[in-house]
Amino acid sequence: MYFDEDERSTIEEALQLLWDERGFDYLPIDDNGKYYDPDYPEDARLANTISRLWERL
């Protein structure tokens, strides 16, 4: 999927805002580079999704 610079910037900002709002900086990273949290697996799932999206942009 192609995004122009304005679209890419907007998506990156939205992802950053979501990341900050949820406070995902606390999540540890496993040996495979994936976020995990056995107590809050949905947080880890969303953090990994955001991370993958950032990589694709």
CHARMM internal coordinates of N, CA and C (Angstrom, degrees):
IC EDIT
DIST 1 N 1 CA 1.4248
DIST 1 CA 1 C 1.5365
ANGL 1 N 1 CA 1 C 107.68
DIST 1 C 2 N 1.3050
ANGL 1 CA 1 C 2 N 116.95
DIHE 1 N 1 CA 1 C 2 N 135.09
DIST 2 N 2 CA 1.4612
ANGL 1 C 2 N 2 CA 121.44
DIHE 1 CA 1 C 2 N 2 CA -178.25
DIST 2 CA 2 C 1.5289
ANGL 2 N 2 CA 2 C 110.71
DIHE 1 C 2 N 2 CA 2 C -102.93
DIST 2 C 3 N 1.3274
ANGL 2 CA 2 C 3 N 116.24
DIHE 2 N 2 CA 2 C 3 N 135.18
DIST 3 N 3 CA 1.4538
ANGL 2 C 3 N 3 CA 122.42
DIHE 2 CA 2 C 3 N 3 CA 174.34
DIST 3 CA 3 C 1.5171
ANGL 3 N 3 CA 3 C 108.37
DIHE 2 C 3 N 3 CA 3 C -125.30
DIST 3 C 4 N 1.3321
ANGL 3 CA 3 C 4 N 116.27
DIHE 3 N 3 CA 3 C 4 N 138.25
DIST 4 N 4 CA 1.4530
ANGL 3 C 4 N 4 CA 117.89
DIHE 3 CA 3 C 4 N 4 CA 174.33
DIST 4 CA 4 C 1.5332
ANGL 4 N 4 CA 4 C 108.09
DIHE 3 C 4 N 4 CA 4 C -75.76
DIST 4 C 5 N 1.3210
ANGL 4 CA 4 C 5 N 117.20
DIHE 4 N 4 CA 4 C 5 N 175.44
DIST 5 N 5 CA 1.4589
ANGL 4 C 5 N 5 CA 121.22
DIHE 4 CA 4 C 5 N 5 CA -173.61
DIST 5 CA 5 C 1.5316
ANGL 5 N 5 CA 5 C 112.55
DIHE 4 C 5 N 5 CA 5 C -61.00
DIST 5 C 6 N 1.3312
ANGL 5 CA 5 C 6 N 117.40
DIHE 5 N 5 CA 5 C 6 N -40.66
DIST 6 N 6 CA 1.4714
ANGL 5 C 6 N 6 CA 120.19
DIHE 5 CA 5 C 6 N 6 CA 178.89
DIST 6 CA 6 C 1.5237
ANGL 6 N 6 CA 6 C 111.57
DIHE 5 C 6 N 6 CA 6 C -65.15
DIST 6 C 7 N 1.3146
ANGL 6 CA 6 C 7 N 116.90
DIHE 6 N 6 CA 6 C 7 N -41.92
DIST 7 N 7 CA 1.4616
ANGL 6 C 7 N 7 CA 120.70
DIHE 6 CA 6 C 7 N 7 CA 179.02
DIST 7 CA 7 C 1.5281
ANGL 7 N 7 CA 7 C 110.74
DIHE 6 C 7 N 7 CA 7 C -65.06
DIST 7 C 8 N 1.3109
ANGL 7 CA 7 C 8 N 115.99
DIHE 7 N 7 CA 7 C 8 N -44.18
DIST 8 N 8 CA 1.4660
ANGL 7 C 8 N 8 CA 121.10
DIHE 7 CA 7 C 8 N 8 CA -179.74
DIST 8 CA 8 C 1.5417
ANGL 8 N 8 CA 8 C 109.94
DIHE 7 C 8 N 8 CA 8 C -61.82
DIST 8 C 9 N 1.3133
ANGL 8 CA 8 C 9 N 115.96
DIHE 8 N 8 CA 8 C 9 N -44.22
DIST 9 N 9 CA 1.4612
ANGL 8 C 9 N 9 CA 121.04
DIHE 8 CA 8 C 9 N 9 CA -179.97
DIST 9 CA 9 C 1.5298
ANGL 9 N 9 CA 9 C 110.91
DIHE 8 C 9 N 9 CA 9 C -62.45
DIST 9 C 10 N 1.3111
ANGL 9 CA 9 C 10 N 116.99
DIHE 9 N 9 CA 9 C 10 N -42.45
DIST 10 N 10 CA 1.4610
ANGL 9 C 10 N 10 CA 121.37
DIHE 9 CA 9 C 10 N 10 CA 179.40
DIST 10 CA 10 C 1.5153
ANGL 10 N 10 CA 10 C 111.49
DIHE 9 C 10 N 10 CA 10 C -64.62
DIST 10 C 11 N 1.3151
ANGL 10 CA 10 C 11 N 117.08
DIHE 10 N 10 CA 10 C 11 N -43.29
DIST 11 N 11 CA 1.4684
ANGL 10 C 11 N 11 CA 121.06
DIHE 10 CA 10 C 11 N 11 CA 178.93
DIST 11 CA 11 C 1.5219
ANGL 11 N 11 CA 11 C 110.33
DIHE 10 C 11 N 11 CA 11 C -64.70
DIST 11 C 12 N 1.3305
ANGL 11 CA 11 C 12 N 117.06
DIHE 11 N 11 CA 11 C 12 N -43.84
DIST 12 N 12 CA 1.4612
ANGL 11 C 12 N 12 CA 120.11
DIHE 11 CA 11 C 12 N 12 CA 179.41
DIST 12 CA 12 C 1.5233
ANGL 12 N 12 CA 12 C 111.28
DIHE 11 C 12 N 12 CA 12 C -62.08
DIST 12 C 13 N 1.3229
ANGL 12 CA 12 C 13 N 116.98
DIHE 12 N 12 CA 12 C 13 N -40.94
DIST 13 N 13 CA 1.4584
ANGL 12 C 13 N 13 CA 120.66
DIHE 12 CA 12 C 13 N 13 CA 178.80
DIST 13 CA 13 C 1.5320
ANGL 13 N 13 CA 13 C 110.92
DIHE 12 C 13 N 13 CA 13 C -65.58
DIST 13 C 14 N 1.3178
ANGL 13 CA 13 C 14 N 117.13
DIHE 13 N 13 CA 13 C 14 N -41.82
DIST 14 N 14 CA 1.4610
ANGL 13 C 14 N 14 CA 120.96
DIHE 13 CA 13 C 14 N 14 CA 178.69
DIST 14 CA 14 C 1.5316
ANGL 14 N 14 CA 14 C 110.81
DIHE 13 C 14 N 14 CA 14 C -63.29
DIST 14 C 15 N 1.3196
ANGL 14 CA 14 C 15 N 117.01
DIHE 14 N 14 CA 14 C 15 N -41.70
DIST 15 N 15 CA 1.4634
ANGL 14 C 15 N 15 CA 120.36
DIHE 14 CA 14 C 15 N 15 CA 177.85
DIST 15 CA 15 C 1.5203
ANGL 15 N 15 CA 15 C 110.78
DIHE 14 C 15 N 15 CA 15 C -64.16
DIST 15 C 16 N 1.3252
ANGL 15 CA 15 C 16 N 116.96
DIHE 15 N 15 CA 15 C 16 N -41.05
DIST 16 N 16 CA 1.4622
ANGL 15 C 16 N 16 CA 120.60
DIHE 15 CA 15 C 16 N 16 CA 179.06
DIST 16 CA 16 C 1.5244
ANGL 16 N 16 CA 16 C 111.21
DIHE 15 C 16 N 16 CA 16 C -64.46
DIST 16 C 17 N 1.3235
ANGL 16 CA 16 C 17 N 116.34
DIHE 16 N 16 CA 16 C 17 N -41.48
DIST 17 N 17 CA 1.4610
ANGL 16 C 17 N 17 CA 120.00
DIHE 16 CA 16 C 17 N 17 CA 178.03
DIST 17 CA 17 C 1.5286
ANGL 17 N 17 CA 17 C 111.40
DIHE 16 C 17 N 17 CA 17 C -62.60
DIST 17 C 18 N 1.3233
ANGL 17 CA 17 C 18 N 117.09
DIHE 17 N 17 CA 17 C 18 N -42.33
DIST 18 N 18 CA 1.4618
ANGL 17 C 18 N 18 CA 121.05
DIHE 17 CA 17 C 18 N 18 CA 177.89
DIST 18 CA 18 C 1.5248
ANGL 18 N 18 CA 18 C 110.26
DIHE 17 C 18 N 18 CA 18 C -63.69
DIST 18 C 19 N 1.3270
ANGL 18 CA 18 C 19 N 116.42
DIHE 18 N 18 CA 18 C 19 N -44.38
DIST 19 N 19 CA 1.4663
ANGL 18 C 19 N 19 CA 121.49
DIHE 18 CA 18 C 19 N 19 CA 178.98
DIST 19 CA 19 C 1.5327
ANGL 19 N 19 CA 19 C 110.01
DIHE 18 C 19 N 19 CA 19 C -57.87
DIST 19 C 20 N 1.3403
ANGL 19 CA 19 C 20 N 115.76
DIHE 19 N 19 CA 19 C 20 N -48.47
DIST 20 N 20 CA 1.4615
ANGL 19 C 20 N 20 CA 120.77
DIHE 19 CA 19 C 20 N 20 CA -178.75
DIST 20 CA 20 C 1.5255
ANGL 20 N 20 CA 20 C 111.81
DIHE 19 C 20 N 20 CA 20 C -66.31
DIST 20 C 21 N 1.3274
ANGL 20 CA 20 C 21 N 116.50
DIHE 20 N 20 CA 20 C 21 N -40.76
DIST 21 N 21 CA 1.4672
ANGL 20 C 21 N 21 CA 120.76
DIHE 20 CA 20 C 21 N 21 CA -179.85
DIST 21 CA 21 C 1.5185
ANGL 21 N 21 CA 21 C 111.23
DIHE 20 C 21 N 21 CA 21 C -61.12
DIST 21 C 22 N 1.3147
ANGL 21 CA 21 C 22 N 115.80
DIHE 21 N 21 CA 21 C 22 N -40.66
DIST 22 N 22 CA 1.4710
ANGL 21 C 22 N 22 CA 120.42
DIHE 21 CA 21 C 22 N 22 CA -178.91
DIST 22 CA 22 C 1.5277
ANGL 22 N 22 CA 22 C 112.58
DIHE 21 C 22 N 22 CA 22 C -82.71
DIST 22 C 23 N 1.3368
ANGL 22 CA 22 C 23 N 117.21
DIHE 22 N 22 CA 22 C 23 N -14.07
DIST 23 N 23 CA 1.4644
ANGL 22 C 23 N 23 CA 120.65
DIHE 22 CA 22 C 23 N 23 CA 178.12
DIST 23 CA 23 C 1.5134
ANGL 23 N 23 CA 23 C 113.70
DIHE 22 C 23 N 23 CA 23 C 65.66
DIST 23 C 24 N 1.3165
ANGL 23 CA 23 C 24 N 117.82
DIHE 23 N 23 CA 23 C 24 N 44.73
DIST 24 N 24 CA 1.4634
ANGL 23 C 24 N 24 CA 121.89
DIHE 23 CA 23 C 24 N 24 CA -174.80
DIST 24 CA 24 C 1.5275
ANGL 24 N 24 CA 24 C 114.41
DIHE 23 C 24 N 24 CA 24 C -75.20
DIST 24 C 25 N 1.3295
ANGL 24 CA 24 C 25 N 118.31
DIHE 24 N 24 CA 24 C 25 N -1.03
DIST 25 N 25 CA 1.4625
ANGL 24 C 25 N 25 CA 119.59
DIHE 24 CA 24 C 25 N 25 CA -179.40
DIST 25 CA 25 C 1.5319
ANGL 25 N 25 CA 25 C 112.68
DIHE 24 C 25 N 25 CA 25 C -63.35
DIST 25 C 26 N 1.3236
ANGL 25 CA 25 C 26 N 116.76
DIHE 25 N 25 CA 25 C 26 N -18.06
DIST 26 N 26 CA 1.4685
ANGL 25 C 26 N 26 CA 120.25
DIHE 25 CA 25 C 26 N 26 CA -179.34
DIST 26 CA 26 C 1.5276
ANGL 26 N 26 CA 26 C 112.53
DIHE 25 C 26 N 26 CA 26 C -76.11
DIST 26 C 27 N 1.3156
ANGL 26 CA 26 C 27 N 117.90
DIHE 26 N 26 CA 26 C 27 N -17.96
DIST 27 N 27 CA 1.4670
ANGL 26 C 27 N 27 CA 120.72
DIHE 26 CA 26 C 27 N 27 CA -172.54
DIST 27 CA 27 C 1.5283
ANGL 27 N 27 CA 27 C 111.79
DIHE 26 C 27 N 27 CA 27 C -69.32
DIST 27 C 28 N 1.3226
ANGL 27 CA 27 C 28 N 116.78
DIHE 27 N 27 CA 27 C 28 N 131.50
DIST 28 N 28 CA 1.4642
ANGL 27 C 28 N 28 CA 119.77
DIHE 27 CA 27 C 28 N 28 CA 174.42
DIST 28 CA 28 C 1.5371
ANGL 28 N 28 CA 28 C 110.28
DIHE 27 C 28 N 28 CA 28 C -75.95
DIST 28 C 29 N 1.3158
ANGL 28 CA 28 C 29 N 114.93
DIHE 28 N 28 CA 28 C 29 N 161.55
DIST 29 N 29 CA 1.4677
ANGL 28 C 29 N 29 CA 122.13
DIHE 28 CA 28 C 29 N 29 CA 179.07
DIST 29 CA 29 C 1.5223
ANGL 29 N 29 CA 29 C 107.90
DIHE 28 C 29 N 29 CA 29 C -116.20
DIST 29 C 30 N 1.3351
ANGL 29 CA 29 C 30 N 115.91
DIHE 29 N 29 CA 29 C 30 N 133.29
DIST 30 N 30 CA 1.4669
ANGL 29 C 30 N 30 CA 119.82
DIHE 29 CA 29 C 30 N 30 CA -179.51
DIST 30 CA 30 C 1.5308
ANGL 30 N 30 CA 30 C 110.67
DIHE 29 C 30 N 30 CA 30 C -81.90
DIST 30 C 31 N 1.3265
ANGL 30 CA 30 C 31 N 116.24
DIHE 30 N 30 CA 30 C 31 N -177.45
DIST 31 N 31 CA 1.4626
ANGL 30 C 31 N 31 CA 121.81
DIHE 30 CA 30 C 31 N 31 CA -177.75
DIST 31 CA 31 C 1.5288
ANGL 31 N 31 CA 31 C 112.99
DIHE 30 C 31 N 31 CA 31 C -64.25
DIST 31 C 32 N 1.3226
ANGL 31 CA 31 C 32 N 117.08
DIHE 31 N 31 CA 31 C 32 N -19.52
DIST 32 N 32 CA 1.4666
ANGL 31 C 32 N 32 CA 121.44
DIHE 31 CA 31 C 32 N 32 CA 179.72
DIST 32 CA 32 C 1.5229
ANGL 32 N 32 CA 32 C 112.48
DIHE 31 C 32 N 32 CA 32 C -93.67
DIST 32 C 33 N 1.3395
ANGL 32 CA 32 C 33 N 116.77
DIHE 32 N 32 CA 32 C 33 N 4.65
DIST 33 N 33 CA 1.4522
ANGL 32 C 33 N 33 CA 120.48
DIHE 32 CA 32 C 33 N 33 CA 179.10
DIST 33 CA 33 C 1.5156
ANGL 33 N 33 CA 33 C 114.03
DIHE 32 C 33 N 33 CA 33 C 80.61
DIST 33 C 34 N 1.3229
ANGL 33 CA 33 C 34 N 116.52
DIHE 33 N 33 CA 33 C 34 N 19.12
DIST 34 N 34 CA 1.4683
ANGL 33 C 34 N 34 CA 121.67
DIHE 33 CA 33 C 34 N 34 CA -179.71
DIST 34 CA 34 C 1.5195
ANGL 34 N 34 CA 34 C 109.66
DIHE 33 C 34 N 34 CA 34 C -106.17
DIST 34 C 35 N 1.3248
ANGL 34 CA 34 C 35 N 116.02
DIHE 34 N 34 CA 34 C 35 N 142.79
DIST 35 N 35 CA 1.4560
ANGL 34 C 35 N 35 CA 121.02
DIHE 34 CA 34 C 35 N 35 CA 175.68
DIST 35 CA 35 C 1.5197
ANGL 35 N 35 CA 35 C 108.97
DIHE 34 C 35 N 35 CA 35 C -74.20
DIST 35 C 36 N 1.3278
ANGL 35 CA 35 C 36 N 116.03
DIHE 35 N 35 CA 35 C 36 N 146.25
DIST 36 N 36 CA 1.4592
ANGL 35 C 36 N 36 CA 119.53
DIHE 35 CA 35 C 36 N 36 CA 177.99
DIST 36 CA 36 C 1.5257
ANGL 36 N 36 CA 36 C 110.09
DIHE 35 C 36 N 36 CA 36 C -148.86
DIST 36 C 37 N 1.3002
ANGL 36 CA 36 C 37 N 115.53
DIHE 36 N 36 CA 36 C 37 N 155.01
DIST 37 N 37 CA 1.4600
ANGL 36 C 37 N 37 CA 123.32
DIHE 36 CA 36 C 37 N 37 CA 173.58
DIST 37 CA 37 C 1.5256
ANGL 37 N 37 CA 37 C 106.68
DIHE 36 C 37 N 37 CA 37 C -163.93
DIST 37 C 38 N 1.3257
ANGL 37 CA 37 C 38 N 116.75
DIHE 37 N 37 CA 37 C 38 N 105.29
DIST 38 N 38 CA 1.4697
ANGL 37 C 38 N 38 CA 118.97
DIHE 37 CA 37 C 38 N 38 CA -177.92
DIST 38 CA 38 C 1.5292
ANGL 38 N 38 CA 38 C 113.06
DIHE 37 C 38 N 38 CA 38 C -62.52
DIST 38 C 39 N 1.3338
ANGL 38 CA 38 C 39 N 117.19
DIHE 38 N 38 CA 38 C 39 N -25.13
DIST 39 N 39 CA 1.4619
ANGL 38 C 39 N 39 CA 119.79
DIHE 38 CA 38 C 39 N 39 CA -179.95
DIST 39 CA 39 C 1.5302
ANGL 39 N 39 CA 39 C 112.54
DIHE 38 C 39 N 39 CA 39 C -81.45
DIST 39 C 40 N 1.3239
ANGL 39 CA 39 C 40 N 116.50
DIHE 39 N 39 CA 39 C 40 N -28.36
DIST 40 N 40 CA 1.4695
ANGL 39 C 40 N 40 CA 121.56
DIHE 39 CA 39 C 40 N 40 CA -178.49
DIST 40 CA 40 C 1.5360
ANGL 40 N 40 CA 40 C 109.47
DIHE 39 C 40 N 40 CA 40 C -134.02
DIST 40 C 41 N 1.3300
ANGL 40 CA 40 C 41 N 117.23
DIHE 40 N 40 CA 40 C 41 N 69.78
DIST 41 N 41 CA 1.4672
ANGL 40 C 41 N 41 CA 120.25
DIHE 40 CA 40 C 41 N 41 CA -175.58
DIST 41 CA 41 C 1.5335
ANGL 41 N 41 CA 41 C 113.28
DIHE 40 C 41 N 41 CA 41 C -62.74
DIST 41 C 42 N 1.3241
ANGL 41 CA 41 C 42 N 118.18
DIHE 41 N 41 CA 41 C 42 N -28.55
DIST 42 N 42 CA 1.4645
ANGL 41 C 42 N 42 CA 120.01
DIHE 41 CA 41 C 42 N 42 CA 179.04
DIST 42 CA 42 C 1.5279
ANGL 42 N 42 CA 42 C 111.14
DIHE 41 C 42 N 42 CA 42 C -68.62
DIST 42 C 43 N 1.3270
ANGL 42 CA 42 C 43 N 117.10
DIHE 42 N 42 CA 42 C 43 N -34.09
DIST 43 N 43 CA 1.4679
ANGL 42 C 43 N 43 CA 120.16
DIHE 42 CA 42 C 43 N 43 CA 175.06
DIST 43 CA 43 C 1.5211
ANGL 43 N 43 CA 43 C 109.96
DIHE 42 C 43 N 43 CA 43 C -63.00
DIST 43 C 44 N 1.3166
ANGL 43 CA 43 C 44 N 116.25
DIHE 43 N 43 CA 43 C 44 N -44.62
DIST 44 N 44 CA 1.4628
ANGL 43 C 44 N 44 CA 120.35
DIHE 43 CA 43 C 44 N 44 CA 179.89
DIST 44 CA 44 C 1.5336
ANGL 44 N 44 CA 44 C 110.95
DIHE 43 C 44 N 44 CA 44 C -64.42
DIST 44 C 45 N 1.3159
ANGL 44 CA 44 C 45 N 116.03
DIHE 44 N 44 CA 44 C 45 N -40.35
DIST 45 N 45 CA 1.4661
ANGL 44 C 45 N 45 CA 119.76
DIHE 44 CA 44 C 45 N 45 CA 179.01
DIST 45 CA 45 C 1.5225
ANGL 45 N 45 CA 45 C 110.77
DIHE 44 C 45 N 45 CA 45 C -61.75
DIST 45 C 46 N 1.3206
ANGL 45 CA 45 C 46 N 117.42
DIHE 45 N 45 CA 45 C 46 N -46.59
DIST 46 N 46 CA 1.4555
ANGL 45 C 46 N 46 CA 121.25
DIHE 45 CA 45 C 46 N 46 CA -179.99
DIST 46 CA 46 C 1.5315
ANGL 46 N 46 CA 46 C 111.06
DIHE 45 C 46 N 46 CA 46 C -66.50
DIST 46 C 47 N 1.3196
ANGL 46 CA 46 C 47 N 117.61
DIHE 46 N 46 CA 46 C 47 N -40.44
DIST 47 N 47 CA 1.4673
ANGL 46 C 47 N 47 CA 120.59
DIHE 46 CA 46 C 47 N 47 CA 177.63
DIST 47 CA 47 C 1.5222
ANGL 47 N 47 CA 47 C 110.76
DIHE 46 C 47 N 47 CA 47 C -61.07
DIST 47 C 48 N 1.3290
ANGL 47 CA 47 C 48 N 117.42
DIHE 47 N 47 CA 47 C 48 N -41.48
DIST 48 N 48 CA 1.4667
ANGL 47 C 48 N 48 CA 120.53
DIHE 47 CA 47 C 48 N 48 CA 178.13
DIST 48 CA 48 C 1.5233
ANGL 48 N 48 CA 48 C 111.42
DIHE 47 C 48 N 48 CA 48 C -66.92
DIST 48 C 49 N 1.3162
ANGL 48 CA 48 C 49 N 117.46
DIHE 48 N 48 CA 48 C 49 N -36.17
DIST 49 N 49 CA 1.4630
ANGL 48 C 49 N 49 CA 121.08
DIHE 48 CA 48 C 49 N 49 CA 177.31
DIST 49 CA 49 C 1.5259
ANGL 49 N 49 CA 49 C 110.23
DIHE 48 C 49 N 49 CA 49 C -65.02
DIST 49 C 50 N 1.3220
ANGL 49 CA 49 C 50 N 117.03
DIHE 49 N 49 CA 49 C 50 N -45.75
DIST 50 N 50 CA 1.4706
ANGL 49 C 50 N 50 CA 120.58
DIHE 49 CA 49 C 50 N 50 CA 178.57
DIST 50 CA 50 C 1.5268
ANGL 50 N 50 CA 50 C 109.56
DIHE 49 C 50 N 50 CA 50 C -61.60
DIST 50 C 51 N 1.3180
ANGL 50 CA 50 C 51 N 116.63
DIHE 50 N 50 CA 50 C 51 N -43.48
DIST 51 N 51 CA 1.4595
ANGL 50 C 51 N 51 CA 120.72
DIHE 50 CA 50 C 51 N 51 CA 179.83
DIST 51 CA 51 C 1.5318
ANGL 51 N 51 CA 51 C 111.85
DIHE 50 C 51 N 51 CA 51 C -59.88
DIST 51 C 52 N 1.3304
ANGL 51 CA 51 C 52 N 116.76
DIHE 51 N 51 CA 51 C 52 N -43.48
DIST 52 N 52 CA 1.4696
ANGL 51 C 52 N 52 CA 120.62
DIHE 51 CA 51 C 52 N 52 CA 177.83
DIST 52 CA 52 C 1.5243
ANGL 52 N 52 CA 52 C 111.70
DIHE 51 C 52 N 52 CA 52 C -63.40
DIST 52 C 53 N 1.3287
ANGL 52 CA 52 C 53 N 116.27
DIHE 52 N 52 CA 52 C 53 N -40.29
DIST 53 N 53 CA 1.4687
ANGL 52 C 53 N 53 CA 119.54
DIHE 52 CA 52 C 53 N 53 CA 178.03
DIST 53 CA 53 C 1.5178
ANGL 53 N 53 CA 53 C 111.29
DIHE 52 C 53 N 53 CA 53 C -63.30
DIST 53 C 54 N 1.3351
ANGL 53 CA 53 C 54 N 117.04
DIHE 53 N 53 CA 53 C 54 N -42.91
DIST 54 N 54 CA 1.4642
ANGL 53 C 54 N 54 CA 120.49
DIHE 53 CA 53 C 54 N 54 CA 176.52
DIST 54 CA 54 C 1.5186
ANGL 54 N 54 CA 54 C 111.13
DIHE 53 C 54 N 54 CA 54 C -58.14
DIST 54 C 55 N 1.3298
ANGL 54 CA 54 C 55 N 116.71
DIHE 54 N 54 CA 54 C 55 N -42.19
DIST 55 N 55 CA 1.4637
ANGL 54 C 55 N 55 CA 120.70
DIHE 54 CA 54 C 55 N 55 CA -179.85
DIST 55 CA 55 C 1.5330
ANGL 55 N 55 CA 55 C 111.15
DIHE 54 C 55 N 55 CA 55 C -62.61
DIST 55 C 56 N 1.3023
ANGL 55 CA 55 C 56 N 117.48
DIHE 55 N 55 CA 55 C 56 N -34.65
DIST 56 N 56 CA 1.4713
ANGL 55 C 56 N 56 CA 121.54
DIHE 55 CA 55 C 56 N 56 CA -178.05
DIST 56 CA 56 C 1.5229
ANGL 56 N 56 CA 56 C 113.21
DIHE 55 C 56 N 56 CA 56 C -78.33
DIST 56 C 57 N 1.3431
ANGL 56 CA 56 C 57 N 116.74
DIHE 56 N 56 CA 56 C 57 N -20.08
DIST 57 N 57 CA 1.4464
ANGL 56 C 57 N 57 CA 119.77
DIHE 56 CA 56 C 57 N 57 CA 179.63
DIST 57 CA 57 C 1.5055
ANGL 57 N 57 CA 57 C 108.98
DIHE 56 C 57 N 57 CA 57 C -84.70
END
COOR INIT
IC SEED 1 N 1 CA 1 C
IC BUILD
